[in-house]
């Protein structure tokens, strides 16, 4: 297994994505990407990311920024700020790099990185993923992985109800 660089150097700024993709491909590594909010990391996310990483040599996660999560999920989200979500994702062995993007769709992130494979959950179809056009344009392919049943952040938040416990000091 190829060892990962230190965590701080694995948070890839957007302006470095094109260079990162070129460098990884020049090293002969197959680049895989996925994207999402990853607002409250759960076992479904962990299993999905492990499976995505298994499709190549390097997994780059595009993380929706805070404003994007609010637009997509509502005013009460994200539960966790982007910097902390990125840190948690980078703590996983399956994640090689994380980049934060503020758009609602990952199309620009994908056009810059140009991964060979972009992975989504099987709750989507290629026709439902606007980013699939970008992926096909540069010669990449989409891959859809099954999700762990009954595991979603929205479902967890829903079970907590409108009277979620407030954060308390340690």
Secondary structure, 3 states (H helix, E strand, C coil): CCCCCCHHHHECCHHHHHHHHHHHHHCCCCEEEEEECCCCCCHHHHHHHHHHHCCCCEEEEEEECHHHHHHHHCCCCCCCCHHHHHHHHHCCCCCCEEEEECCCCCHHHHHHHCCCEEEEECCCCHHHCCHHHHHHHCCCEEEEECCCCCCCHHHHHHHHCCCCCCCCCC
